[in-house]
Amino acid sequence: MRWMAMALLCALPVGALAQGEVEVIPLDPAPEQEQQAPQEQWVPTEDALRNRPPAGQREQVTSGTGAVLRALDKLNAKVNDVTLETGSHATTGRIDIELSDCRYPTGDPSGNAYAFLTVREAGVPEPVFRGWMVAASPALNPMDHPRYDVWVLRCTTS
């Protein structure tokens, strides 16, 4: 056993001696940035324009008087349903939710609602979320917060 340990200790420095010197090659200086061509503006294809429904056939929407939202505190798994009137705000946990508008398909108040929300966290000046949330597709424009999730359930009409 001692012989193996001695052989190992003798072999370790040999590996270090076998290492050659590392040659460092300096990089060429960065070339002057060429003037970039202006980005092309996106233009819809002819096919997309042909298949687009006329303005009269697009889904008509109505603004609701408020919205029902659901807030999840991921830290303690508490779910809280919040009913807000348009233009009002409510606080749940450490976040304040303001509802600017809630819209739904005309003639179908239980249909696909979408709401414009501003969500602020206590002590943070910038909103953590500001935009439209769609009830049928909450992942389309989600609020990205480490502790809270908020999503739209439906619009209220009275």
Secondary structure, DSSP 8 states (H G I E B T S, - for coil): -HHHHHHHHHHHHHHHHH---------------------------HHHHHHS--GGGS--EEE-SEEEEEEEETTTTEEEEEEEETT-EEEETTEEEEEEEEEEETT-TTS--EEEEEEEETT-SS-SEEEEEESS-TTSS----SSEEEEEEEEE--
